[in-house]
Amino acid sequence: MRIFITGRPSIPAEIRKRFAKRAKSVSPGTSKDHIIEYLHVRLNEDETPDAMDKSLEANIVEKILKNMSAM
C-alpha cells in the first residue's frame, strides 16, 4: 500500500493525470467509513490475494485506524 499526503491544491490534478484510475483520493474531511472502504479496495487489489486472509486484512485496517487517530 502506498499513501501520499499533500496540502498543495495543484498536486491532485497532476496525480490524476499521471496515474489515471490507479490513484485514489481521500480528502482530509473524509469519514472513518470512507477510510475503511479505501483500505479494503486497496487491500483487495493485492497481486497475491492468497497471501492475506480476512483476519489479516481486518488486523491491518484496525492498526491503520488506530494510528490514524493520532494524526
PDB file of N, CA, C and O in Angstrom:
ATOM      1  N   MET A   1       0.843  -1.152   0.000  1.00  0.00           N
ATOM      2  CA  MET A   1       0.000   0.000   0.000  1.00  0.00           C
ATOM      3  C   MET A   1       0.899   1.228   0.000  1.00  0.00           C
ATOM      4  O   MET A   1       1.902   1.280   0.711  1.00  0.00           O
ATOM      5  N   ARG A   2       0.533   2.194  -0.791  1.00  0.00           N
ATOM      6  CA  ARG A   2       1.260   3.466  -0.823  1.00  0.00           C
ATOM      7  C   ARG A   2       0.299   4.577  -0.444  1.00  0.00           C
ATOM      8  O   ARG A   2      -0.838   4.618  -0.916  1.00  0.00           O
ATOM      9  N   ILE A   3       0.754   5.458   0.395  1.00  0.00           N
ATOM     10  CA  ILE A   3      -0.075   6.593   0.792  1.00  0.00           C
ATOM     11  C   ILE A   3       0.733   7.862   0.552  1.00  0.00           C
ATOM     12  O   ILE A   3       1.887   7.965   0.965  1.00  0.00           O
ATOM     13  N   PHE A   4       0.120   8.813  -0.111  1.00  0.00           N
ATOM     14  CA  PHE A   4       0.759  10.086  -0.407  1.00  0.00           C
ATOM     15  C   PHE A   4      -0.150  11.181   0.125  1.00  0.00           C
ATOM     16  O   PHE A   4      -1.333  11.232  -0.209  1.00  0.00           O
ATOM     17  N   ILE A   5       0.398  12.048   0.945  1.00  0.00           N
ATOM     18  CA  ILE A   5      -0.392  13.111   1.547  1.00  0.00           C
ATOM     19  C   ILE A   5       0.219  14.449   1.152  1.00  0.00           C
ATOM     20  O   ILE A   5       1.434  14.635   1.219  1.00  0.00           O
ATOM     21  N   THR A   6      -0.634  15.372   0.743  1.00  0.00           N
ATOM     22  CA  THR A   6      -0.146  16.692   0.377  1.00  0.00           C
ATOM     23  C   THR A   6      -1.190  17.749   0.710  1.00  0.00           C
ATOM     24  O   THR A   6      -2.376  17.448   0.848  1.00  0.00           O
ATOM     25  N   GLY A   7      -0.743  18.962   0.835  1.00  0.00           N
ATOM     26  CA  GLY A   7      -1.657  20.057   1.090  1.00  0.00           C
ATOM     27  C   GLY A   7      -1.724  21.044  -0.067  1.00  0.00           C
ATOM     28  O   GLY A   7      -2.451  22.035  -0.002  1.00  0.00           O
ATOM     29  N   ARG A   8      -0.976  20.776  -1.112  1.00  0.00           N
ATOM     30  CA  ARG A   8      -0.958  21.694  -2.249  1.00  0.00           C
ATOM     31  C   ARG A   8      -2.134  21.397  -3.186  1.00  0.00           C
ATOM     32  O   ARG A   8      -2.346  20.243  -3.559  1.00  0.00           O
ATOM     33  N   PRO A   9      -2.893  22.416  -3.566  1.00  0.00           N
ATOM     34  CA  PRO A   9      -4.067  22.185  -4.413  1.00  0.00           C
ATOM     35  C   PRO A   9      -3.727  21.703  -5.826  1.00  0.00           C
ATOM     36  O   PRO A   9      -4.576  21.090  -6.474  1.00  0.00           O
ATOM     37  N   SER A  10      -2.530  21.957  -6.317  1.00  0.00           N
ATOM     38  CA  SER A  10      -2.193  21.558  -7.692  1.00  0.00           C
ATOM     39  C   SER A  10      -1.799  20.089  -7.803  1.00  0.00           C
ATOM     40  O   SER A  10      -1.841  19.534  -8.901  1.00  0.00           O
ATOM     41  N   ILE A  11      -1.426  19.455  -6.725  1.00  0.00           N
ATOM     42  CA  ILE A  11      -0.923  18.088  -6.760  1.00  0.00           C
ATOM     43  C   ILE A  11      -1.987  17.051  -7.161  1.00  0.00           C
ATOM     44  O   ILE A  11      -1.683  16.201  -7.997  1.00  0.00           O
ATOM     45  N   PRO A  12      -3.203  17.068  -6.623  1.00  0.00           N
ATOM     46  CA  PRO A  12      -4.186  16.042  -7.006  1.00  0.00           C
ATOM     47  C   PRO A  12      -4.450  15.966  -8.511  1.00  0.00           C
ATOM     48  O   PRO A  12      -4.607  14.871  -9.050  1.00  0.00           O
ATOM     49  N   ALA A  13      -4.500  17.099  -9.189  1.00  0.00           N
ATOM     50  CA  ALA A  13      -4.722  17.089 -10.639  1.00  0.00           C
ATOM     51  C   ALA A  13      -3.558  16.416 -11.358  1.00  0.00           C
ATOM     52  O   ALA A  13      -3.764  15.664 -12.310  1.00  0.00           O
ATOM     53  N   GLU A  14      -2.353  16.682 -10.908  1.00  0.00           N
ATOM     54  CA  GLU A  14      -1.162  16.072 -11.509  1.00  0.00           C
ATOM     55  C   GLU A  14      -1.144  14.562 -11.262  1.00  0.00           C
ATOM     56  O   GLU A  14      -0.772  13.793 -12.150  1.00  0.00           O
ATOM     57  N   ILE A  15      -1.533  14.146 -10.095  1.00  0.00           N
ATOM     58  CA  ILE A  15      -1.589  12.713  -9.782  1.00  0.00           C
ATOM     59  C   ILE A  15      -2.610  12.020 -10.668  1.00  0.00           C
ATOM     60  O   ILE A  15      -2.323  10.964 -11.233  1.00  0.00           O
ATOM     61  N   ARG A  16      -3.808  12.605 -10.799  1.00  0.00           N
ATOM     62  CA  ARG A  16      -4.849  12.010 -11.670  1.00  0.00           C
ATOM     63  C   ARG A  16      -4.353  11.926 -13.107  1.00  0.00           C
ATOM     64  O   ARG A  16      -4.615  10.939 -13.794  1.00  0.00           O
ATOM     65  N   LYS A  17      -3.640  12.949 -13.569  1.00  0.00           N
ATOM     66  CA  LYS A  17      -3.129  12.973 -14.940  1.00  0.00           C
ATOM     67  C   LYS A  17      -2.122  11.844 -15.167  1.00  0.00           C
ATOM     68  O   LYS A  17      -2.168  11.172 -16.197  1.00  0.00           O
ATOM     69  N   ARG A  18      -1.238  11.638 -14.237  1.00  0.00           N
ATOM     70  CA  ARG A  18      -0.164  10.655 -14.405  1.00  0.00           C
ATOM     71  C   ARG A  18      -0.578   9.223 -14.097  1.00  0.00           C
ATOM     72  O   ARG A  18      -0.070   8.286 -14.713  1.00  0.00           O
ATOM     73  N   PHE A  19      -1.497   9.043 -13.146  1.00  0.00           N
ATOM     74  CA  PHE A  19      -1.814   7.696 -12.696  1.00  0.00           C
ATOM     75  C   PHE A  19      -3.232   7.238 -13.023  1.00  0.00           C
ATOM     76  O   PHE A  19      -3.597   6.104 -12.711  1.00  0.00           O
ATOM     77  N   ALA A  20      -4.019   8.076 -13.631  1.00  0.00           N
ATOM     78  CA  ALA A  20      -5.383   7.758 -14.063  1.00  0.00           C
ATOM     79  C   ALA A  20      -6.158   7.034 -12.971  1.00  0.00           C
ATOM     80  O   ALA A  20      -6.296   7.556 -11.865  1.00  0.00           O
ATOM     81  N   LYS A  21      -6.662   5.846 -13.262  1.00  0.00           N
ATOM     82  CA  LYS A  21      -7.529   5.145 -12.321  1.00  0.00           C
ATOM     83  C   LYS A  21      -6.779   4.442 -11.195  1.00  0.00           C
ATOM     84  O   LYS A  21      -7.408   3.933 -10.267  1.00  0.00           O
ATOM     85  N   ARG A  22      -5.467   4.402 -11.255  1.00  0.00           N
ATOM     86  CA  ARG A  22      -4.712   3.739 -10.194  1.00  0.00           C
ATOM     87  C   ARG A  22      -4.617   4.598  -8.938  1.00  0.00           C
ATOM     88  O   ARG A  22      -4.305   4.082  -7.864  1.00  0.00           O
ATOM     89  N   ALA A  23      -4.876   5.870  -9.051  1.00  0.00           N
ATOM     90  CA  ALA A  23      -4.768   6.767  -7.895  1.00  0.00           C
ATOM     91  C   ALA A  23      -6.129   6.930  -7.240  1.00  0.00           C
ATOM     92  O   ALA A  23      -7.136   7.149  -7.914  1.00  0.00           O
ATOM     93  N   LYS A  24      -6.147   6.822  -5.938  1.00  0.00           N
ATOM     94  CA  LYS A  24      -7.362   7.037  -5.151  1.00  0.00           C
ATOM     95  C   LYS A  24      -7.143   8.278  -4.303  1.00  0.00           C
ATOM     96  O   LYS A  24      -6.042   8.504  -3.801  1.00  0.00           O
ATOM     97  N   SER A  25      -8.167   9.068  -4.144  1.00  0.00           N
ATOM     98  CA  SER A  25      -8.044  10.300  -3.381  1.00  0.00           C
ATOM     99  C   SER A  25      -9.007  10.291  -2.205  1.00  0.00           C
ATOM    100  O   SER A  25     -10.177   9.931  -2.342  1.00  0.00           O
ATOM    101  N   VAL A  26      -8.502  10.689  -1.059  1.00  0.00           N
ATOM    102  CA  VAL A  26      -9.326  10.805   0.135  1.00  0.00           C
ATOM    103  C   VAL A  26      -9.049  12.174   0.724  1.00  0.00           C
ATOM    104  O   VAL A  26      -7.907  12.493   1.058  1.00  0.00           O
ATOM    105  N   SER A  27     -10.075  12.973   0.851  1.00  0.00           N
ATOM    106  CA  SER A  27      -9.891  14.330   1.374  1.00  0.00           C
ATOM    107  C   SER A  27      -9.750  14.298   2.895  1.00  0.00           C
ATOM    108  O   SER A  27     -10.171  13.333   3.534  1.00  0.00           O
ATOM    109  N   PRO A  28      -9.165  15.340   3.478  1.00  0.00           N
ATOM    110  CA  PRO A  28      -8.959  15.359   4.930  1.00  0.00           C
ATOM    111  C   PRO A  28     -10.245  15.253   5.733  1.00  0.00           C
ATOM    112  O   PRO A  28     -10.228  14.769   6.864  1.00  0.00           O
ATOM    113  N   GLY A  29     -11.344  15.691   5.173  1.00  0.00           N
ATOM    114  CA  GLY A  29     -12.605  15.630   5.887  1.00  0.00           C
ATOM    115  C   GLY A  29     -13.336  14.310   5.719  1.00  0.00           C
ATOM    116  O   GLY A  29     -14.501  14.196   6.100  1.00  0.00           O
ATOM    117  N   THR A  30     -12.684  13.335   5.168  1.00  0.00           N
ATOM    118  CA  THR A  30     -13.304  12.056   4.906  1.00  0.00           C
ATOM    119  C   THR A  30     -13.651  11.348   6.206  1.00  0.00           C
ATOM    120  O   THR A  30     -12.909  11.410   7.187  1.00  0.00           O
ATOM    121  N   SER A  31     -14.791  10.676   6.190  1.00  0.00           N
ATOM    122  CA  SER A  31     -15.214   9.962   7.387  1.00  0.00           C
ATOM    123  C   SER A  31     -14.421   8.676   7.560  1.00  0.00           C
ATOM    124  O   SER A  31     -13.770   8.198   6.631  1.00  0.00           O
ATOM    125  N   LYS A  32     -14.487   8.134   8.753  1.00  0.00           N
ATOM    126  CA  LYS A  32     -13.805   6.875   9.061  1.00  0.00           C
ATOM    127  C   LYS A  32     -14.283   5.762   8.126  1.00  0.00           C
ATOM    128  O   LYS A  32     -13.489   4.919   7.709  1.00  0.00           O
ATOM    129  N   ASP A  33     -15.575   5.759   7.796  1.00  0.00           N
ATOM    130  CA  ASP A  33     -16.118   4.743   6.883  1.00  0.00           C
ATOM    131  C   ASP A  33     -15.478   4.831   5.509  1.00  0.00           C
ATOM    132  O   ASP A  33     -15.229   3.802   4.881  1.00  0.00           O
ATOM    133  N   HIS A  34     -15.207   6.042   5.028  1.00  0.00           N
ATOM    134  CA  HIS A  34     -14.567   6.207   3.724  1.00  0.00           C
ATOM    135  C   HIS A  34     -13.133   5.683   3.754  1.00  0.00           C
ATOM    136  O   HIS A  34     -12.662   5.073   2.793  1.00  0.00           O
ATOM    137  N   ILE A  35     -12.456   5.925   4.854  1.00  0.00           N
ATOM    138  CA  ILE A  35     -11.081   5.421   5.006  1.00  0.00           C
ATOM    139  C   ILE A  35     -11.094   3.897   4.989  1.00  0.00           C
ATOM    140  O   ILE A  35     -10.264   3.277   4.324  1.00  0.00           O
ATOM    141  N   ILE A  36     -12.025   3.292   5.711  1.00  0.00           N
ATOM    142  CA  ILE A  36     -12.131   1.824   5.750  1.00  0.00           C
ATOM    143  C   ILE A  36     -12.421   1.284   4.357  1.00  0.00           C
ATOM    144  O   ILE A  36     -11.815   0.302   3.931  1.00  0.00           O
ATOM    145  N   GLU A  37     -13.339   1.918   3.653  1.00  0.00           N
ATOM    146  CA  GLU A  37     -13.667   1.491   2.286  1.00  0.00           C
ATOM    147  C   GLU A  37     -12.433   1.580   1.385  1.00  0.00           C
ATOM    148  O   GLU A  37     -12.150   0.660   0.617  1.00  0.00           O
ATOM    149  N   TYR A  38     -11.710   2.679   1.485  1.00  0.00           N
ATOM    150  CA  TYR A  38     -10.494   2.862   0.693  1.00  0.00           C
ATOM    151  C   TYR A  38      -9.470   1.764   0.996  1.00  0.00           C
ATOM    152  O   TYR A  38      -8.879   1.192   0.080  1.00  0.00           O
ATOM    153  N   LEU A  39      -9.266   1.477   2.259  1.00  0.00           N
ATOM    154  CA  LEU A  39      -8.304   0.442   2.635  1.00  0.00           C
ATOM    155  C   LEU A  39      -8.704  -0.924   2.092  1.00  0.00           C
ATOM    156  O   LEU A  39      -7.857  -1.665   1.593  1.00  0.00           O
ATOM    157  N   HIS A  40      -9.994  -1.263   2.185  1.00  0.00           N
ATOM    158  CA  HIS A  40     -10.454  -2.554   1.656  1.00  0.00           C
ATOM    159  C   HIS A  40     -10.265  -2.643   0.143  1.00  0.00           C
ATOM    160  O   HIS A  40      -9.868  -3.689  -0.370  1.00  0.00           O
ATOM    161  N   VAL A  41     -10.542  -1.569  -0.561  1.00  0.00           N
ATOM    162  CA  VAL A  41     -10.339  -1.550  -2.017  1.00  0.00           C
ATOM    163  C   VAL A  41      -8.874  -1.794  -2.337  1.00  0.00           C
ATOM    164  O   VAL A  41      -8.544  -2.626  -3.182  1.00  0.00           O
ATOM    165  N   ARG A  42      -8.001  -1.066  -1.660  1.00  0.00           N
ATOM    166  CA  ARG A  42      -6.564  -1.217  -1.932  1.00  0.00           C
ATOM    167  C   ARG A  42      -6.049  -2.596  -1.547  1.00  0.00           C
ATOM    168  O   ARG A  42      -5.250  -3.181  -2.278  1.00  0.00           O
ATOM    169  N   LEU A  43      -6.491  -3.120  -0.417  1.00  0.00           N
ATOM    170  CA  LEU A  43      -6.045  -4.448   0.003  1.00  0.00           C
ATOM    171  C   LEU A  43      -6.539  -5.532  -0.948  1.00  0.00           C
ATOM    172  O   LEU A  43      -5.852  -6.531  -1.160  1.00  0.00           O
ATOM    173  N   ASN A  44      -7.710  -5.343  -1.514  1.00  0.00           N
ATOM    174  CA  ASN A  44      -8.249  -6.325  -2.467  1.00  0.00           C
ATOM    175  C   ASN A  44      -7.554  -6.259  -3.822  1.00  0.00           C
ATOM    176  O   ASN A  44      -7.719  -7.158  -4.647  1.00  0.00           O
ATOM    177  N   GLU A  45      -6.780  -5.205  -4.058  1.00  0.00           N
ATOM    178  CA  GLU A  45      -6.010  -5.089  -5.300  1.00  0.00           C
ATOM    179  C   GLU A  45      -4.645  -5.771  -5.194  1.00  0.00           C
ATOM    180  O   GLU A  45      -3.841  -5.701  -6.123  1.00  0.00           O
ATOM    181  N   ASP A  46      -4.387  -6.418  -4.085  1.00  0.00           N
ATOM    182  CA  ASP A  46      -3.108  -7.101  -3.852  1.00  0.00           C
ATOM    183  C   ASP A  46      -2.827  -8.100  -4.967  1.00  0.00           C
ATOM    184  O   ASP A  46      -3.715  -8.839  -5.391  1.00  0.00           O
ATOM    185  N   GLU A  47      -1.586  -8.113  -5.436  1.00  0.00           N
ATOM    186  CA  GLU A  47      -1.193  -9.005  -6.531  1.00  0.00           C
ATOM    187  C   GLU A  47      -1.112 -10.462  -6.093  1.00  0.00           C
ATOM    188  O   GLU A  47      -1.132 -11.357  -6.939  1.00  0.00           O
ATOM    189  N   THR A  48      -1.021 -10.717  -4.809  1.00  0.00           N
ATOM    190  CA  THR A  48      -1.006 -12.087  -4.293  1.00  0.00           C
ATOM    191  C   THR A  48      -2.127 -12.243  -3.267  1.00  0.00           C
ATOM    192  O   THR A  48      -1.874 -12.246  -2.063  1.00  0.00           O
ATOM    193  N   PRO A  49      -3.359 -12.371  -3.742  1.00  0.00           N
ATOM    194  CA  PRO A  49      -4.512 -12.400  -2.838  1.00  0.00           C
ATOM    195  C   PRO A  49      -4.504 -13.566  -1.850  1.00  0.00           C
ATOM    196  O   PRO A  49      -5.104 -13.466  -0.780  1.00  0.00           O
ATOM    197  N   ASP A  50      -3.835 -14.666  -2.190  1.00  0.00           N
ATOM    198  CA  ASP A  50      -3.799 -15.810  -1.282  1.00  0.00           C
ATOM    199  C   ASP A  50      -2.899 -15.568  -0.075  1.00  0.00           C
ATOM    200  O   ASP A  50      -2.931 -16.340   0.883  1.00  0.00           O
ATOM    201  N   ALA A  51      -2.104 -14.516  -0.109  1.00  0.00           N
ATOM    202  CA  ALA A  51      -1.182 -14.224   0.987  1.00  0.00           C
ATOM    203  C   ALA A  51      -1.890 -13.592   2.181  1.00  0.00           C
ATOM    204  O   ALA A  51      -1.302 -13.488   3.257  1.00  0.00           O
ATOM    205  N   MET A  52      -3.144 -13.168   2.008  1.00  0.00           N
ATOM    206  CA  MET A  52      -3.849 -12.485   3.081  1.00  0.00           C
ATOM    207  C   MET A  52      -5.247 -13.062   3.260  1.00  0.00           C
ATOM    208  O   MET A  52      -6.007 -13.186   2.300  1.00  0.00           O
ATOM    209  N   ASP A  53      -5.577 -13.412   4.500  1.00  0.00           N
ATOM    210  CA  ASP A  53      -6.940 -13.851   4.788  1.00  0.00           C
ATOM    211  C   ASP A  53      -7.711 -12.680   5.399  1.00  0.00           C
ATOM    212  O   ASP A  53      -7.148 -11.608   5.622  1.00  0.00           O
ATOM    213  N   LYS A  54      -8.974 -12.885   5.663  1.00  0.00           N
ATOM    214  CA  LYS A  54      -9.832 -11.806   6.191  1.00  0.00           C
ATOM    215  C   LYS A  54      -9.357 -11.330   7.566  1.00  0.00           C
ATOM    216  O   LYS A  54      -9.497 -10.154   7.900  1.00  0.00           O
ATOM    217  N   SER A  55      -8.801 -12.235   8.352  1.00  0.00           N
ATOM    218  CA  SER A  55      -8.309 -11.873   9.675  1.00  0.00           C
ATOM    219  C   SER A  55      -7.133 -10.898   9.566  1.00  0.00           C
ATOM    220  O   SER A  55      -7.087  -9.898  10.282  1.00  0.00           O
ATOM    221  N   LEU A  56      -6.197 -11.185   8.683  1.00  0.00           N
ATOM    222  CA  LEU A  56      -5.044 -10.296   8.480  1.00  0.00           C
ATOM    223  C   LEU A  56      -5.510  -8.952   7.928  1.00  0.00           C
ATOM    224  O   LEU A  56      -5.028  -7.903   8.356  1.00  0.00           O
ATOM    225  N   GLU A  57      -6.442  -8.980   6.983  1.00  0.00           N
ATOM    226  CA  GLU A  57      -6.973  -7.732   6.416  1.00  0.00           C
ATOM    227  C   GLU A  57      -7.603  -6.880   7.513  1.00  0.00           C
ATOM    228  O   GLU A  57      -7.364  -5.674   7.580  1.00  0.00           O
ATOM    229  N   ALA A  58      -8.407  -7.507   8.374  1.00  0.00           N
ATOM    230  CA  ALA A  58      -9.045  -6.779   9.475  1.00  0.00           C
ATOM    231  C   ALA A  58      -8.004  -6.208  10.435  1.00  0.00           C
ATOM    232  O   ALA A  58      -8.162  -5.095  10.937  1.00  0.00           O
ATOM    233  N   ASN A  59      -6.943  -6.969  10.688  1.00  0.00           N
ATOM    234  CA  ASN A  59      -5.879  -6.518  11.568  1.00  0.00           C
ATOM    235  C   ASN A  59      -5.166  -5.296  10.985  1.00  0.00           C
ATOM    236  O   ASN A  59      -4.867  -4.347  11.709  1.00  0.00           O
ATOM    237  N   ILE A  60      -4.898  -5.320   9.694  1.00  0.00           N
ATOM    238  CA  ILE A  60      -4.239  -4.192   9.021  1.00  0.00           C
ATOM    239  C   ILE A  60      -5.098  -2.936   9.117  1.00  0.00           C
ATOM    240  O   ILE A  60      -4.607  -1.862   9.464  1.00  0.00           O
ATOM    241  N   VAL A  61      -6.385  -3.083   8.806  1.00  0.00           N
ATOM    242  CA  VAL A  61      -7.299  -1.937   8.859  1.00  0.00           C
ATOM    243  C   VAL A  61      -7.378  -1.393  10.279  1.00  0.00           C
ATOM    244  O   VAL A  61      -7.338  -0.181  10.486  1.00  0.00           O
ATOM    245  N   GLU A  62      -7.488  -2.283  11.252  1.00  0.00           N
ATOM    246  CA  GLU A  62      -7.577  -1.872  12.659  1.00  0.00           C
ATOM    247  C   GLU A  62      -6.338  -1.085  13.086  1.00  0.00           C
ATOM    248  O   GLU A  62      -6.458  -0.042  13.730  1.00  0.00           O
ATOM    249  N   LYS A  63      -5.152  -1.577  12.731  1.00  0.00           N
ATOM    250  CA  LYS A  63      -3.906  -0.906  13.120  1.00  0.00           C
ATOM    251  C   LYS A  63      -3.788   0.466  12.459  1.00  0.00           C
ATOM    252  O   LYS A  63      -3.367   1.432  13.096  1.00  0.00           O
ATOM    253  N   ILE A  64      -4.160   0.549  11.182  1.00  0.00           N
ATOM    254  CA  ILE A  64      -4.084   1.839  10.481  1.00  0.00           C
ATOM    255  C   ILE A  64      -5.042   2.833  11.110  1.00  0.00           C
ATOM    256  O   ILE A  64      -4.678   3.988  11.333  1.00  0.00           O
ATOM    257  N   LEU A  65      -6.268   2.397  11.400  1.00  0.00           N
ATOM    258  CA  LEU A  65      -7.255   3.299  12.002  1.00  0.00           C
ATOM    259  C   LEU A  65      -6.806   3.750  13.394  1.00  0.00           C
ATOM    260  O   LEU A  65      -7.001   4.905  13.772  1.00  0.00           O
ATOM    261  N   LYS A  66      -6.212   2.843  14.142  1.00  0.00           N
ATOM    262  CA  LYS A  66      -5.731   3.188  15.490  1.00  0.00           C
ATOM    263  C   LYS A  66      -4.631   4.235  15.403  1.00  0.00           C
ATOM    264  O   LYS A  66      -4.641   5.208  16.157  1.00  0.00           O
ATOM    265  N   ASN A  67      -3.681   4.044  14.490  1.00  0.00           N
ATOM    266  CA  ASN A  67      -2.578   5.001  14.350  1.00  0.00           C
ATOM    267  C   ASN A  67      -3.016   6.300  13.679  1.00  0.00           C
ATOM    268  O   ASN A  67      -2.435   7.359  13.918  1.00  0.00           O
ATOM    269  N   MET A  68      -4.033   6.210  12.849  1.00  0.00           N
ATOM    270  CA  MET A  68      -4.539   7.370  12.142  1.00  0.00           C
ATOM    271  C   MET A  68      -5.178   8.372  13.105  1.00  0.00           C
ATOM    272  O   MET A  68      -5.125   9.579  12.866  1.00  0.00           O
ATOM    273  N   SER A  69      -5.772   7.888  14.177  1.00  0.00           N
ATOM    274  CA  SER A  69      -6.471   8.775  15.102  1.00  0.00           C
ATOM    275  C   SER A  69      -5.550   9.781  15.749  1.00  0.00           C
ATOM    276  O   SER A  69      -6.008  10.807  16.250  1.00  0.00           O
ATOM    277  N   ALA A  70      -4.265   9.507  15.747  1.00  0.00           N
ATOM    278  CA  ALA A  70      -3.304  10.442  16.332  1.00  0.00           C
ATOM    279  C   ALA A  70      -2.917  11.549  15.354  1.00  0.00           C
ATOM    280  O   ALA A  70      -2.251  12.506  15.748  1.00  0.00           O
ATOM    281  N   MET A  71      -3.320  11.440  14.095  1.00  0.00           N
ATOM    282  CA  MET A  71      -2.953  12.446  13.094  1.00  0.00           C
ATOM    283  C   MET A  71      -3.850  13.661  13.193  1.00  0.00           C
ATOM    284  O   MET A  71      -3.688  14.611  12.427  1.00  0.00           O
TER     285      MET A  71
END
